[in-house]
C-alpha cells in the first residue's frame, strides 16, 4: 500500500503507529538477546568442528491452510517485518547468482535452498494476512532494520571484488537468519494466532538448520551459535 495513501487515512495511520511500536519492541528484544549471546564477536576462539554427521535438515514445509485467522498487534508486526526481510534475502540471492558460477559452490547450493523456503514462507505469511483481513503495509522501506538486506548492502556487494563476494554474502545471510530466529521467538511468546505461532516455530527451526549449514561450510568463519 502506498505510504501516501496510508498517511491520508486516520485509521491506517493509527495502525501503522501500533505496528511500528510493536516492531520496535521486537527489534529491541532481538538486539538484547543478540548482545547476550555475543553475535558478531571476533574474539571467540575457533571451535573444533562437531563429529562427522549430516547437517541438520530443515523440517518439511507445511503450508498454511485456514479460512480465517485473528491476528493481534504482535502477529501483524511480525508479518509486516518478516515479509521485507525475506524479500531482501531473496534480492541478496539474486545478486549472488550474478557472480561467477564457481564462486563458493557450497554457499550457492545453500542459497538455492533458502530461496525455495523463503518463497514458500512469503506465500504463507501473505496468506495469513489475507485470512486475517489485514492489508500488507510497506512500512519498512528504506529502514536500517537489524538482519534486513538493504539497497546499500546490495550495492556494496555488487561493487565488491569477486574474492570478497562469498564472505560478504555469507555475513549478510547470517545476520538475516539469526535475527529471524529471535523474531520468531518473540512471535511465539507474544503472538495471538495459533496458526502464525506454529508457522513461526517452523521458520525458527528452518533458520537454525540453515545457520548450521552456513557455518558448517568448508572455510566458513566461526560464529556464535544461535539456539
Order of alpha helices (4+ residues) and beta strands (2+ residues): alpha-alpha-alpha-alpha-alpha-alpha-alpha
